[in-house]
Amino acid sequence: ALQWIEEALSLDRGELRGQILLSKSRLHETLGEPEASFSALYEAAPLTDPVREPRNAFGLRFNLVVALCALERFEEAEAKLPEVAGPGGSAGPGA
């Protein structure tokens, strides 16, 4: 699966790069590779438009917190919690 993702990244002209990187991050998370997951999320962040893709943007922010916790970078994860919790503590896009 990683080979296909790498192939898709090499063929992409930019339109789907953020989504492909999110898939790559999820795969690395499933494989128990939090550093690689974090790296893919970090690369995807500037490519994910929160207005056009609110669900992907929320998932990216949430998964960044999860990856930071898996890397035992708890202070950084805690600092990002307000980006995941919506107004009044609700979570998620449109929550």
PDB file with one MODEL, atoms N, CA, C and O in Angstrom:
MODEL        1
ATOM      1  N   ALA A   1       0.823  -1.199   0.000  1.00  0.00           N
ATOM      2  CA  ALA A   1       0.000   0.000   0.000  1.00  0.00           C
ATOM      3  C   ALA A   1       0.866   1.262   0.000  1.00  0.00           C
ATOM      4  O   ALA A   1       0.555   2.244  -0.674  1.00  0.00           O
ATOM      5  N   LEU A   2       1.965   1.216   0.774  1.00  0.00           N
ATOM      6  CA  LEU A   2       2.852   2.390   0.787  1.00  0.00           C
ATOM      7  C   LEU A   2       3.447   2.647  -0.584  1.00  0.00           C
ATOM      8  O   LEU A   2       3.633   3.798  -0.979  1.00  0.00           O
ATOM      9  N   GLN A   3       3.744   1.581  -1.310  1.00  0.00           N
ATOM     10  CA  GLN A   3       4.294   1.733  -2.657  1.00  0.00           C
ATOM     11  C   GLN A   3       3.302   2.469  -3.556  1.00  0.00           C
ATOM     12  O   GLN A   3       3.693   3.338  -4.335  1.00  0.00           O
ATOM     13  N   TRP A   4       2.024   2.122  -3.449  1.00  0.00           N
ATOM     14  CA  TRP A   4       1.002   2.779  -4.269  1.00  0.00           C
ATOM     15  C   TRP A   4       0.850   4.251  -3.883  1.00  0.00           C
ATOM     16  O   TRP A   4       0.662   5.113  -4.741  1.00  0.00           O
ATOM     17  N   ILE A   5       0.934   4.519  -2.592  1.00  0.00           N
ATOM     18  CA  ILE A   5       0.833   5.915  -2.145  1.00  0.00           C
ATOM     19  C   ILE A   5       2.012   6.721  -2.680  1.00  0.00           C
ATOM     20  O   ILE A   5       1.836   7.842  -3.157  1.00  0.00           O
ATOM     21  N   GLU A   6       3.209   6.152  -2.601  1.00  0.00           N
ATOM     22  CA  GLU A   6       4.389   6.844  -3.123  1.00  0.00           C
ATOM     23  C   GLU A   6       4.261   7.072  -4.624  1.00  0.00           C
ATOM     24  O   GLU A   6       4.651   8.121  -5.136  1.00  0.00           O
ATOM     25  N   GLU A   7       3.710   6.080  -5.328  1.00  0.00           N
ATOM     26  CA  GLU A   7       3.496   6.229  -6.770  1.00  0.00           C
ATOM     27  C   GLU A   7       2.479   7.341  -7.044  1.00  0.00           C
ATOM     28  O   GLU A   7       2.674   8.164  -7.939  1.00  0.00           O
ATOM     29  N   ALA A   8       1.401   7.357  -6.271  1.00  0.00           N
ATOM     30  CA  ALA A   8       0.385   8.404  -6.445  1.00  0.00           C
ATOM     31  C   ALA A   8       0.985   9.782  -6.180  1.00  0.00           C
ATOM     32  O   ALA A   8       0.675  10.737  -6.892  1.00  0.00           O
ATOM     33  N   LEU A   9       1.836   9.895  -5.166  1.00  0.00           N
ATOM     34  CA  LEU A   9       2.482  11.183  -4.870  1.00  0.00           C
ATOM     35  C   LEU A   9       3.388  11.606  -6.015  1.00  0.00           C
ATOM     36  O   LEU A   9       3.454  12.790  -6.346  1.00  0.00           O
ATOM     37  N   SER A  10       4.081  10.660  -6.619  1.00  0.00           N
ATOM     38  CA  SER A  10       4.983  11.021  -7.720  1.00  0.00           C
ATOM     39  C   SER A  10       4.215  11.434  -8.972  1.00  0.00           C
ATOM     40  O   SER A  10       4.721  12.218  -9.774  1.00  0.00           O
ATOM     41  N   LEU A  11       2.999  10.916  -9.148  1.00  0.00           N
ATOM     42  CA  LEU A  11       2.187  11.240 -10.326  1.00  0.00           C
ATOM     43  C   LEU A  11       1.305  12.471 -10.126  1.00  0.00           C
ATOM     44  O   LEU A  11       0.871  13.089 -11.098  1.00  0.00           O
ATOM     45  N   ASP A  12       1.041  12.824  -8.885  1.00  0.00           N
ATOM     46  CA  ASP A  12       0.126  13.928  -8.596  1.00  0.00           C
ATOM     47  C   ASP A  12       0.711  15.257  -9.050  1.00  0.00           C
ATOM     48  O   ASP A  12       1.911  15.500  -8.927  1.00  0.00           O
ATOM     49  N   ARG A  13      -0.165  16.118  -9.582  1.00  0.00           N
ATOM     50  CA  ARG A  13       0.248  17.449 -10.019  1.00  0.00           C
ATOM     51  C   ARG A  13      -0.106  18.517  -8.980  1.00  0.00           C
ATOM     52  O   ARG A  13       0.030  19.712  -9.244  1.00  0.00           O
ATOM     53  N   GLY A  14      -0.556  18.088  -7.814  1.00  0.00           N
ATOM     54  CA  GLY A  14      -0.832  19.027  -6.742  1.00  0.00           C
ATOM     55  C   GLY A  14      -2.254  19.041  -6.250  1.00  0.00           C
ATOM     56  O   GLY A  14      -2.503  19.421  -5.105  1.00  0.00           O
ATOM     57  N   GLU A  15      -3.212  18.634  -7.089  1.00  0.00           N
ATOM     58  CA  GLU A  15      -4.618  18.735  -6.704  1.00  0.00           C
ATOM     59  C   GLU A  15      -4.982  17.794  -5.556  1.00  0.00           C
ATOM     60  O   GLU A  15      -5.806  18.138  -4.708  1.00  0.00           O
ATOM     61  N   LEU A  16      -4.383  16.633  -5.525  1.00  0.00           N
ATOM     62  CA  LEU A  16      -4.755  15.616  -4.533  1.00  0.00           C
ATOM     63  C   LEU A  16      -3.655  15.340  -3.513  1.00  0.00           C
ATOM     64  O   LEU A  16      -3.812  14.464  -2.663  1.00  0.00           O
ATOM     65  N   ARG A  17      -2.561  16.060  -3.583  1.00  0.00           N
ATOM     66  CA  ARG A  17      -1.397  15.775  -2.738  1.00  0.00           C
ATOM     67  C   ARG A  17      -1.754  15.758  -1.245  1.00  0.00           C
ATOM     68  O   ARG A  17      -1.328  14.861  -0.517  1.00  0.00           O
ATOM     69  N   GLY A  18      -2.524  16.737  -0.792  1.00  0.00           N
ATOM     70  CA  GLY A  18      -2.903  16.785   0.618  1.00  0.00           C
ATOM     71  C   GLY A  18      -3.671  15.550   1.038  1.00  0.00           C
ATOM     72  O   GLY A  18      -3.395  14.976   2.092  1.00  0.00           O
ATOM     73  N   GLN A  19      -4.639  15.131   0.222  1.00  0.00           N
ATOM     74  CA  GLN A  19      -5.437  13.942   0.545  1.00  0.00           C
ATOM     75  C   GLN A  19      -4.590  12.680   0.514  1.00  0.00           C
ATOM     76  O   GLN A  19      -4.766  11.794   1.350  1.00  0.00           O
ATOM     77  N   ILE A  20      -3.675  12.592  -0.440  1.00  0.00           N
ATOM     78  CA  ILE A  20      -2.803  11.421  -0.520  1.00  0.00           C
ATOM     79  C   ILE A  20      -1.916  11.352   0.715  1.00  0.00           C
ATOM     80  O   ILE A  20      -1.700  10.274   1.270  1.00  0.00           O
ATOM     81  N   LEU A  21      -1.403  12.499   1.144  1.00  0.00           N
ATOM     82  CA  LEU A  21      -0.560  12.533   2.338  1.00  0.00           C
ATOM     83  C   LEU A  21      -1.343  12.163   3.597  1.00  0.00           C
ATOM     84  O   LEU A  21      -0.797  11.533   4.503  1.00  0.00           O
ATOM     85  N   LEU A  22      -2.620  12.551   3.659  1.00  0.00           N
ATOM     86  CA  LEU A  22      -3.447  12.140   4.792  1.00  0.00           C
ATOM     87  C   LEU A  22      -3.617  10.624   4.808  1.00  0.00           C
ATOM     88  O   LEU A  22      -3.582  10.006   5.872  1.00  0.00           O
ATOM     89  N   SER A  23      -3.801  10.027   3.640  1.00  0.00           N
ATOM     90  CA  SER A  23      -3.897   8.567   3.559  1.00  0.00           C
ATOM     91  C   SER A  23      -2.582   7.921   3.980  1.00  0.00           C
ATOM     92  O   SER A  23      -2.571   6.912   4.685  1.00  0.00           O
ATOM     93  N   LYS A  24      -1.483   8.512   3.544  1.00  0.00           N
ATOM     94  CA  LYS A  24      -0.167   7.991   3.920  1.00  0.00           C
ATOM     95  C   LYS A  24       0.011   8.049   5.443  1.00  0.00           C
ATOM     96  O   LYS A  24       0.535   7.115   6.050  1.00  0.00           O
ATOM     97  N   SER A  25      -0.424   9.137   6.040  1.00  0.00           N
ATOM     98  CA  SER A  25      -0.316   9.287   7.485  1.00  0.00           C
ATOM     99  C   SER A  25      -1.132   8.221   8.210  1.00  0.00           C
ATOM    100  O   SER A  25      -0.660   7.611   9.170  1.00  0.00           O
ATOM    101  N   ARG A  26      -2.354   8.004   7.744  1.00  0.00           N
ATOM    102  CA  ARG A  26      -3.214   6.987   8.378  1.00  0.00           C
ATOM    103  C   ARG A  26      -2.596   5.597   8.270  1.00  0.00           C
ATOM    104  O   ARG A  26      -2.667   4.807   9.211  1.00  0.00           O
ATOM    105  N   LEU A  27      -1.993   5.303   7.129  1.00  0.00           N
ATOM    106  CA  LEU A  27      -1.359   4.003   6.948  1.00  0.00           C
ATOM    107  C   LEU A  27      -0.183   3.837   7.918  1.00  0.00           C
ATOM    108  O   LEU A  27      -0.028   2.787   8.541  1.00  0.00           O
ATOM    109  N   HIS A  28       0.641   4.880   8.039  1.00  0.00           N
ATOM    110  CA  HIS A  28       1.764   4.814   8.973  1.00  0.00           C
ATOM    111  C   HIS A  28       1.274   4.677  10.418  1.00  0.00           C
ATOM    112  O   HIS A  28       1.882   3.970  11.222  1.00  0.00           O
ATOM    113  N   GLU A  29       0.176   5.354  10.735  1.00  0.00           N
ATOM    114  CA  GLU A  29      -0.389   5.229  12.083  1.00  0.00           C
ATOM    115  C   GLU A  29      -0.812   3.784  12.345  1.00  0.00           C
ATOM    116  O   GLU A  29      -0.542   3.236  13.414  1.00  0.00           O
ATOM    117  N   THR A  30      -1.474   3.173  11.364  1.00  0.00           N
ATOM    118  CA  THR A  30      -1.919   1.789  11.484  1.00  0.00           C
ATOM    119  C   THR A  30      -0.737   0.830  11.640  1.00  0.00           C
ATOM    120  O   THR A  30      -0.830  -0.178  12.340  1.00  0.00           O
ATOM    121  N   LEU A  31       0.366   1.156  10.982  1.00  0.00           N
ATOM    122  CA  LEU A  31       1.557   0.318  11.052  1.00  0.00           C
ATOM    123  C   LEU A  31       2.370   0.558  12.325  1.00  0.00           C
ATOM    124  O   LEU A  31       3.393  -0.089  12.549  1.00  0.00           O
ATOM    125  N   GLY A  32       1.905   1.492  13.155  1.00  0.00           N
ATOM    126  CA  GLY A  32       2.619   1.784  14.393  1.00  0.00           C
ATOM    127  C   GLY A  32       3.871   2.608  14.180  1.00  0.00           C
ATOM    128  O   GLY A  32       4.857   2.453  14.901  1.00  0.00           O
ATOM    129  N   GLU A  33       3.832   3.488  13.185  1.00  0.00           N
ATOM    130  CA  GLU A  33       4.973   4.340  12.844  1.00  0.00           C
ATOM    131  C   GLU A  33       4.590   5.804  13.050  1.00  0.00           C
ATOM    132  O   GLU A  33       4.342   6.519  12.078  1.00  0.00           O
ATOM    133  N   PRO A  34       4.537   6.262  14.315  1.00  0.00           N
ATOM    134  CA  PRO A  34       4.048   7.603  14.583  1.00  0.00           C
ATOM    135  C   PRO A  34       4.912   8.721  14.007  1.00  0.00           C
ATOM    136  O   PRO A  34       4.383   9.768  13.635  1.00  0.00           O
ATOM    137  N   GLU A  35       6.213   8.527  13.924  1.00  0.00           N
ATOM    138  CA  GLU A  35       7.080   9.573  13.369  1.00  0.00           C
ATOM    139  C   GLU A  35       6.780   9.787  11.886  1.00  0.00           C
ATOM    140  O   GLU A  35       6.693  10.926  11.428  1.00  0.00           O
ATOM    141  N   ALA A  36       6.623   8.704  11.141  1.00  0.00           N
ATOM    142  CA  ALA A  36       6.291   8.797   9.720  1.00  0.00           C
ATOM    143  C   ALA A  36       4.889   9.376   9.536  1.00  0.00           C
ATOM    144  O   ALA A  36       4.651  10.152   8.610  1.00  0.00           O
ATOM    145  N   SER A  37       3.962   8.998  10.418  1.00  0.00           N
ATOM    146  CA  SER A  37       2.613   9.546  10.368  1.00  0.00           C
ATOM    147  C   SER A  37       2.638  11.054  10.584  1.00  0.00           C
ATOM    148  O   SER A  37       2.009  11.809   9.844  1.00  0.00           O
ATOM    149  N   PHE A  38       3.373  11.482  11.608  1.00  0.00           N
ATOM    150  CA  PHE A  38       3.488  12.907  11.905  1.00  0.00           C
ATOM    151  C   PHE A  38       4.108  13.649  10.729  1.00  0.00           C
ATOM    152  O   PHE A  38       3.648  14.732  10.366  1.00  0.00           O
ATOM    153  N   SER A  39       5.137  13.080  10.136  1.00  0.00           N
ATOM    154  CA  SER A  39       5.820  13.717   9.013  1.00  0.00           C
ATOM    155  C   SER A  39       4.864  13.942   7.835  1.00  0.00           C
ATOM    156  O   SER A  39       4.868  15.012   7.227  1.00  0.00           O
ATOM    157  N   ALA A  40       4.055  12.942   7.518  1.00  0.00           N
ATOM    158  CA  ALA A  40       3.092  13.078   6.419  1.00  0.00           C
ATOM    159  C   ALA A  40       2.035  14.129   6.752  1.00  0.00           C
ATOM    160  O   ALA A  40       1.636  14.905   5.884  1.00  0.00           O
ATOM    161  N   LEU A  41       1.583  14.158   8.006  1.00  0.00           N
ATOM    162  CA  LEU A  41       0.603  15.170   8.422  1.00  0.00           C
ATOM    163  C   LEU A  41       1.196  16.576   8.321  1.00  0.00           C
ATOM    164  O   LEU A  41       0.539  17.505   7.850  1.00  0.00           O
ATOM    165  N   TYR A  42       2.425  16.717   8.760  1.00  0.00           N
ATOM    166  CA  TYR A  42       3.099  18.017   8.719  1.00  0.00           C
ATOM    167  C   TYR A  42       3.216  18.513   7.281  1.00  0.00           C
ATOM    168  O   TYR A  42       3.046  19.701   7.008  1.00  0.00           O
ATOM    169  N   GLU A  43       3.508  17.591   6.365  1.00  0.00           N
ATOM    170  CA  GLU A  43       3.614  17.946   4.950  1.00  0.00           C
ATOM    171  C   GLU A  43       2.247  18.276   4.350  1.00  0.00           C
ATOM    172  O   GLU A  43       2.140  19.127   3.466  1.00  0.00           O
ATOM    173  N   ALA A  44       1.211  17.602   4.832  1.00  0.00           N
ATOM    174  CA  ALA A  44      -0.143  17.816   4.300  1.00  0.00           C
ATOM    175  C   ALA A  44      -0.780  19.104   4.814  1.00  0.00           C
ATOM    176  O   ALA A  44      -1.660  19.663   4.158  1.00  0.00           O
ATOM    177  N   ALA A  45      -0.349  19.576   5.968  1.00  0.00           N
ATOM    178  CA  ALA A  45      -1.014  20.721   6.610  1.00  0.00           C
ATOM    179  C   ALA A  45      -1.162  21.940   5.703  1.00  0.00           C
ATOM    180  O   ALA A  45      -2.272  22.461   5.597  1.00  0.00           O
ATOM    181  N   PRO A  46      -0.119  22.422   5.047  1.00  0.00           N
ATOM    182  CA  PRO A  46      -0.309  23.619   4.218  1.00  0.00           C
ATOM    183  C   PRO A  46      -1.098  23.357   2.928  1.00  0.00           C
ATOM    184  O   PRO A  46      -1.489  24.297   2.237  1.00  0.00           O
ATOM    185  N   LEU A  47      -1.327  22.094   2.611  1.00  0.00           N
ATOM    186  CA  LEU A  47      -2.049  21.736   1.389  1.00  0.00           C
ATOM    187  C   LEU A  47      -3.529  21.482   1.623  1.00  0.00           C
ATOM    188  O   LEU A  47      -4.278  21.256   0.673  1.00  0.00           O
ATOM    189  N   THR A  48      -3.956  21.518   2.885  1.00  0.00           N
ATOM    190  CA  THR A  48      -5.340  21.218   3.237  1.00  0.00           C
ATOM    191  C   THR A  48      -6.085  22.505   3.535  1.00  0.00           C
ATOM    192  O   THR A  48      -5.799  23.186   4.520  1.00  0.00           O
ATOM    193  N   ASP A  49      -7.037  22.833   2.686  1.00  0.00           N
ATOM    194  CA  ASP A  49      -7.811  24.072   2.808  1.00  0.00           C
ATOM    195  C   ASP A  49      -9.006  23.846   3.735  1.00  0.00           C
ATOM    196  O   ASP A  49      -9.916  23.090   3.395  1.00  0.00           O
ATOM    197  N   PRO A  50      -9.012  24.504   4.917  1.00  0.00           N
ATOM    198  CA  PRO A  50     -10.110  24.282   5.868  1.00  0.00           C
ATOM    199  C   PRO A  50     -11.471  24.765   5.365  1.00  0.00           C
ATOM    200  O   PRO A  50     -12.504  24.311   5.858  1.00  0.00           O
ATOM    201  N   VAL A  51     -11.488  25.670   4.401  1.00  0.00           N
ATOM    202  CA  VAL A  51     -12.762  26.154   3.863  1.00  0.00           C
ATOM    203  C   VAL A  51     -13.333  25.144   2.861  1.00  0.00           C
ATOM    204  O   VAL A  51     -14.517  24.811   2.917  1.00  0.00           O
ATOM    205  N   ARG A  52     -12.501  24.669   1.963  1.00  0.00           N
ATOM    206  CA  ARG A  52     -12.956  23.720   0.947  1.00  0.00           C
ATOM    207  C   ARG A  52     -13.044  22.294   1.469  1.00  0.00           C
ATOM    208  O   ARG A  52     -13.867  21.504   1.005  1.00  0.00           O
ATOM    209  N   GLU A  53     -12.189  21.966   2.438  1.00  0.00           N
ATOM    210  CA  GLU A  53     -12.122  20.602   2.948  1.00  0.00           C
ATOM    211  C   GLU A  53     -12.164  20.586   4.479  1.00  0.00           C
ATOM    212  O   GLU A  53     -11.196  20.172   5.117  1.00  0.00           O
ATOM    213  N   PRO A  54     -13.277  21.031   5.074  1.00  0.00           N
ATOM    214  CA  PRO A  54     -13.315  21.127   6.539  1.00  0.00           C
ATOM    215  C   PRO A  54     -13.122  19.783   7.238  1.00  0.00           C
ATOM    216  O   PRO A  54     -12.499  19.717   8.298  1.00  0.00           O
ATOM    217  N   ARG A  55     -13.645  18.731   6.656  1.00  0.00           N
ATOM    218  CA  ARG A  55     -13.492  17.414   7.282  1.00  0.00           C
ATOM    219  C   ARG A  55     -12.026  16.976   7.286  1.00  0.00           C
ATOM    220  O   ARG A  55     -11.522  16.497   8.301  1.00  0.00           O
ATOM    221  N   ASN A  56     -11.347  17.140   6.154  1.00  0.00           N
ATOM    222  CA  ASN A  56      -9.931  16.780   6.090  1.00  0.00           C
ATOM    223  C   ASN A  56      -9.097  17.663   7.021  1.00  0.00           C
ATOM    224  O   ASN A  56      -8.166  17.186   7.670  1.00  0.00           O
ATOM    225  N   ALA A  57      -9.433  18.935   7.081  1.00  0.00           N
ATOM    226  CA  ALA A  57      -8.685  19.859   7.948  1.00  0.00           C
ATOM    227  C   ALA A  57      -8.857  19.467   9.416  1.00  0.00           C
ATOM    228  O   ALA A  57      -7.893  19.487  10.181  1.00  0.00           O
ATOM    229  N   PHE A  58     -10.080  19.110   9.809  1.00  0.00           N
ATOM    230  CA  PHE A  58     -10.302  18.680  11.184  1.00  0.00           C
ATOM    231  C   PHE A  58      -9.549  17.380  11.462  1.00  0.00           C
ATOM    232  O   PHE A  58      -8.884  17.249  12.490  1.00  0.00           O
ATOM    233  N   GLY A  59      -9.658  16.418  10.538  1.00  0.00           N
ATOM    234  CA  GLY A  59      -8.955  15.147  10.704  1.00  0.00           C
ATOM    235  C   GLY A  59      -7.458  15.337  10.816  1.00  0.00           C
ATOM    236  O   GLY A  59      -6.799  14.663  11.607  1.00  0.00           O
ATOM    237  N   LEU A  60      -6.920  16.247  10.031  1.00  0.00           N
ATOM    238  CA  LEU A  60      -5.494  16.534  10.099  1.00  0.00           C
ATOM    239  C   LEU A  60      -5.111  17.069  11.473  1.00  0.00           C
ATOM    240  O   LEU A  60      -4.151  16.594  12.079  1.00  0.00           O
ATOM    241  N   ARG A  61      -5.858  18.056  11.968  1.00  0.00           N
ATOM    242  CA  ARG A  61      -5.550  18.629  13.288  1.00  0.00           C
ATOM    243  C   ARG A  61      -5.690  17.575  14.388  1.00  0.00           C
ATOM    244  O   ARG A  61      -4.841  17.488  15.274  1.00  0.00           O
ATOM    245  N   PHE A  62      -6.746  16.785  14.334  1.00  0.00           N
ATOM    246  CA  PHE A  62      -6.966  15.738  15.330  1.00  0.00           C
ATOM    247  C   PHE A  62      -5.832  14.710  15.288  1.00  0.00           C
ATOM    248  O   PHE A  62      -5.285  14.338  16.326  1.00  0.00           O
ATOM    249  N   ASN A  63      -5.488  14.259  14.088  1.00  0.00           N
ATOM    250  CA  ASN A  63      -4.448  13.240  13.955  1.00  0.00           C
ATOM    251  C   ASN A  63      -3.069  13.771  14.325  1.00  0.00           C
ATOM    252  O   ASN A  63      -2.214  13.001  14.762  1.00  0.00           O
ATOM    253  N   LEU A  64      -2.837  15.071  14.158  1.00  0.00           N
ATOM    254  CA  LEU A  64      -1.586  15.653  14.642  1.00  0.00           C
ATOM    255  C   LEU A  64      -1.483  15.503  16.151  1.00  0.00           C
ATOM    256  O   LEU A  64      -0.422  15.158  16.671  1.00  0.00           O
ATOM    257  N   VAL A  65      -2.576  15.760  16.854  1.00  0.00           N
ATOM    258  CA  VAL A  65      -2.584  15.607  18.316  1.00  0.00           C
ATOM    259  C   VAL A  65      -2.329  14.139  18.679  1.00  0.00           C
ATOM    260  O   VAL A  65      -1.553  13.854  19.592  1.00  0.00           O
ATOM    261  N   VAL A  66      -2.972  13.219  17.977  1.00  0.00           N
ATOM    262  CA  VAL A  66      -2.784  11.787  18.240  1.00  0.00           C
ATOM    263  C   VAL A  66      -1.325  11.397  17.999  1.00  0.00           C
ATOM    264  O   VAL A  66      -0.730  10.690  18.812  1.00  0.00           O
ATOM    265  N   ALA A  67      -0.748  11.853  16.886  1.00  0.00           N
ATOM    266  CA  ALA A  67       0.642  11.511  16.566  1.00  0.00           C
ATOM    267  C   ALA A  67       1.598  12.095  17.606  1.00  0.00           C
ATOM    268  O   ALA A  67       2.549  11.430  18.016  1.00  0.00           O
ATOM    269  N   LEU A  68       1.353  13.321  18.028  1.00  0.00           N
ATOM    270  CA  LEU A  68       2.216  13.924  19.049  1.00  0.00           C
ATOM    271  C   LEU A  68       2.144  13.133  20.350  1.00  0.00           C
ATOM    272  O   LEU A  68       3.162  12.946  21.017  1.00  0.00           O
ATOM    273  N   CYS A  69       0.959  12.670  20.716  1.00  0.00           N
ATOM    274  CA  CYS A  69       0.827  11.841  21.927  1.00  0.00           C
ATOM    275  C   CYS A  69       1.585  10.526  21.760  1.00  0.00           C
ATOM    276  O   CYS A  69       2.264  10.079  22.685  1.00  0.00           O
ATOM    277  N   ALA A  70       1.473   9.905  20.586  1.00  0.00           N
ATOM    278  CA  ALA A  70       2.185   8.646  20.341  1.00  0.00           C
ATOM    279  C   ALA A  70       3.698   8.841  20.416  1.00  0.00           C
ATOM    280  O   ALA A  70       4.439   7.922  20.765  1.00  0.00           O
ATOM    281  N   LEU A  71       4.142  10.052  20.083  1.00  0.00           N
ATOM    282  CA  LEU A  71       5.572  10.374  20.153  1.00  0.00           C
ATOM    283  C   LEU A  71       5.977  10.889  21.534  1.00  0.00           C
ATOM    284  O   LEU A  71       7.122  11.278  21.760  1.00  0.00           O
ATOM    285  N   GLU A  72       5.008  10.880  22.451  1.00  0.00           N
ATOM    286  CA  GLU A  72       5.205  11.364  23.823  1.00  0.00           C
ATOM    287  C   GLU A  72       5.617  12.836  23.869  1.00  0.00           C
ATOM    288  O   GLU A  72       6.386  13.255  24.735  1.00  0.00           O
ATOM    289  N   ARG A  73       5.097  13.598  22.933  1.00  0.00           N
ATOM    290  CA  ARG A  73       5.318  15.042  22.884  1.00  0.00           C
ATOM    291  C   ARG A  73       4.041  15.711  23.408  1.00  0.00           C
ATOM    292  O   ARG A  73       3.337  16.425  22.694  1.00  0.00           O
ATOM    293  N   PHE A  74       3.781  15.441  24.693  1.00  0.00           N
ATOM    294  CA  PHE A  74       2.508  15.786  25.297  1.00  0.00           C
ATOM    295  C   PHE A  74       2.266  17.288  25.392  1.00  0.00           C
ATOM    296  O   PHE A  74       1.134  17.734  25.207  1.00  0.00           O
ATOM    297  N   GLU A  75       3.288  18.071  25.672  1.00  0.00           N
ATOM    298  CA  GLU A  75       3.093  19.523  25.775  1.00  0.00           C
ATOM    299  C   GLU A  75       2.675  20.111  24.434  1.00  0.00           C
ATOM    300  O   GLU A  75       1.803  20.978  24.378  1.00  0.00           O
ATOM    301  N   GLU A  76       3.295  19.643  23.352  1.00  0.00           N
ATOM    302  CA  GLU A  76       2.912  20.112  22.020  1.00  0.00           C
ATOM    303  C   GLU A  76       1.482  19.683  21.691  1.00  0.00           C
ATOM    304  O   GLU A  76       0.709  20.452  21.119  1.00  0.00           O
ATOM    305  N   ALA A  77       1.142  18.457  22.055  1.00  0.00           N
ATOM    306  CA  ALA A  77      -0.216  17.953  21.802  1.00  0.00           C
ATOM    307  C   ALA A  77      -1.231  18.787  22.565  1.00  0.00           C
ATOM    308  O   ALA A  77      -2.266  19.164  22.017  1.00  0.00           O
ATOM    309  N   GLU A  78      -0.939  19.075  23.826  1.00  0.00           N
ATOM    310  CA  GLU A  78      -1.858  19.868  24.640  1.00  0.00           C
ATOM    311  C   GLU A  78      -2.051  21.263  24.058  1.00  0.00           C
ATOM    312  O   GLU A  78      -3.158  21.800  24.083  1.00  0.00           O
ATOM    313  N   ALA A  79      -0.986  21.844  23.538  1.00  0.00           N
ATOM    314  CA  ALA A  79      -1.079  23.180  22.948  1.00  0.00           C
ATOM    315  C   ALA A  79      -1.975  23.187  21.714  1.00  0.00           C
ATOM    316  O   ALA A  79      -2.558  24.218  21.380  1.00  0.00           O
ATOM    317  N   LYS A  80      -2.092  22.045  21.032  1.00  0.00           N
ATOM    318  CA  LYS A  80      -2.915  21.961  19.817  1.00  0.00           C
ATOM    319  C   LYS A  80      -4.368  21.593  20.100  1.00  0.00           C
ATOM    320  O   LYS A  80      -5.196  21.623  19.189  1.00  0.00           O
ATOM    321  N   LEU A  81      -4.692  21.248  21.342  1.00  0.00           N
ATOM    322  CA  LEU A  81      -6.067  20.852  21.659  1.00  0.00           C
ATOM    323  C   LEU A  81      -7.105  21.921  21.310  1.00  0.00           C
ATOM    324  O   LEU A  81      -8.177  21.566  20.820  1.00  0.00           O
ATOM    325  N   PRO A  82      -6.840  23.223  21.539  1.00  0.00           N
ATOM    326  CA  PRO A  82      -7.839  24.220  21.152  1.00  0.00           C
ATOM    327  C   PRO A  82      -8.146  24.220  19.642  1.00  0.00           C
ATOM    328  O   PRO A  82      -9.229  24.637  19.232  1.00  0.00           O
ATOM    329  N   GLU A  83      -7.203  23.757  18.826  1.00  0.00           N
ATOM    330  CA  GLU A  83      -7.434  23.676  17.375  1.00  0.00           C
ATOM    331  C   GLU A  83      -8.400  22.537  17.039  1.00  0.00           C
ATOM    332  O   GLU A  83      -9.042  22.547  15.988  1.00  0.00           O
ATOM    333  N   VAL A  84      -8.495  21.562  17.937  1.00  0.00           N
ATOM    334  CA  VAL A  84      -9.369  20.404  17.710  1.00  0.00           C
ATOM    335  C   VAL A  84     -10.743  20.640  18.320  1.00  0.00           C
ATOM    336  O   VAL A  84     -11.762  20.284  17.728  1.00  0.00           O
ATOM    337  N   ALA A  85     -10.769  21.236  19.496  1.00  0.00           N
ATOM    338  CA  ALA A  85     -12.057  21.528  20.165  1.00  0.00           C
ATOM    339  C   ALA A  85     -12.654  22.778  19.550  1.00  0.00           C
ATOM    340  O   ALA A  85     -11.968  23.787  19.385  1.00  0.00           O
ATOM    341  N   GLY A  86     -13.907  22.712  19.217  1.00  0.00           N
ATOM    342  CA  GLY A  86     -14.580  23.865  18.647  1.00  0.00           C
ATOM    343  C   GLY A  86     -15.064  24.801  19.736  1.00  0.00           C
ATOM    344  O   GLY A  86     -14.733  24.615  20.907  1.00  0.00           O
ATOM    345  N   PRO A  87     -15.841  25.800  19.366  1.00  0.00           N
ATOM    346  CA  PRO A  87     -16.383  26.737  20.350  1.00  0.00           C
ATOM    347  C   PRO A  87     -17.183  25.991  21.409  1.00  0.00           C
ATOM    348  O   PRO A  87     -17.988  25.115  21.095  1.00  0.00           O
ATOM    349  N   GLY A  88     -16.955  26.341  22.637  1.00  0.00           N
ATOM    350  CA  GLY A  88     -17.668  25.705  23.736  1.00  0.00           C
ATOM    351  C   GLY A  88     -17.214  24.297  24.020  1.00  0.00           C
ATOM    352  O   GLY A  88     -17.881  23.562  24.748  1.00  0.00           O
ATOM    353  N   GLY A  89     -16.063  23.902  23.444  1.00  0.00           N
ATOM    354  CA  GLY A  89     -15.521  22.579  23.698  1.00  0.00           C
ATOM    355  C   GLY A  89     -16.037  21.498  22.785  1.00  0.00           C
ATOM    356  O   GLY A  89     -15.662  20.337  22.946  1.00  0.00           O
ATOM    357  N   SER A  90     -16.901  21.839  21.815  1.00  0.00           N
ATOM    358  CA  SER A  90     -17.390  20.821  20.908  1.00  0.00           C
ATOM    359  C   SER A  90     -16.283  20.481  19.904  1.00  0.00           C
ATOM    360  O   SER A  90     -15.441  21.320  19.585  1.00  0.00           O
ATOM    361  N   ALA A  91     -16.298  19.269  19.425  1.00  0.00           N
ATOM    362  CA  ALA A  91     -15.255  18.832  18.505  1.00  0.00           C
ATOM    363  C   ALA A  91     -15.855  18.580  17.132  1.00  0.00           C
ATOM    364  O   ALA A  91     -17.031  18.242  16.995  1.00  0.00           O
ATOM    365  N   GLY A  92     -15.027  18.750  16.138  1.00  0.00           N
ATOM    366  CA  GLY A  92     -15.425  18.394  14.792  1.00  0.00           C
ATOM    367  C   GLY A  92     -15.943  19.553  13.981  1.00  0.00           C
ATOM    368  O   GLY A  92     -16.338  20.585  14.523  1.00  0.00           O
ATOM    369  N   PRO A  93     -15.936  19.370  12.661  1.00  0.00           N
ATOM    370  CA  PRO A  93     -16.444  20.403  11.781  1.00  0.00           C
ATOM    371  C   PRO A  93     -17.948  20.524  11.916  1.00  0.00           C
ATOM    372  O   PRO A  93     -18.672  19.537  11.785  1.00  0.00           O
ATOM    373  N   GLY A  94     -18.406  21.703  12.173  1.00  0.00           N
ATOM    374  CA  GLY A  94     -19.826  21.948  12.280  1.00  0.00           C
ATOM    375  C   GLY A  94     -20.462  21.425  13.553  1.00  0.00           C
ATOM    376  O   GLY A  94     -21.687  21.408  13.672  1.00  0.00           O
ATOM    377  N   ALA A  95     -19.646  20.998  14.503  1.00  0.00           N
ATOM    378  CA  ALA A  95     -20.199  20.444  15.748  1.00  0.00           C
ATOM    379  C   ALA A  95     -20.721  21.550  16.643  1.00  0.00           C
ATOM    380  O   ALA A  95     -21.223  21.277  17.733  1.00  0.00           O
TER     381      ALA A  95
ENDMDL
END
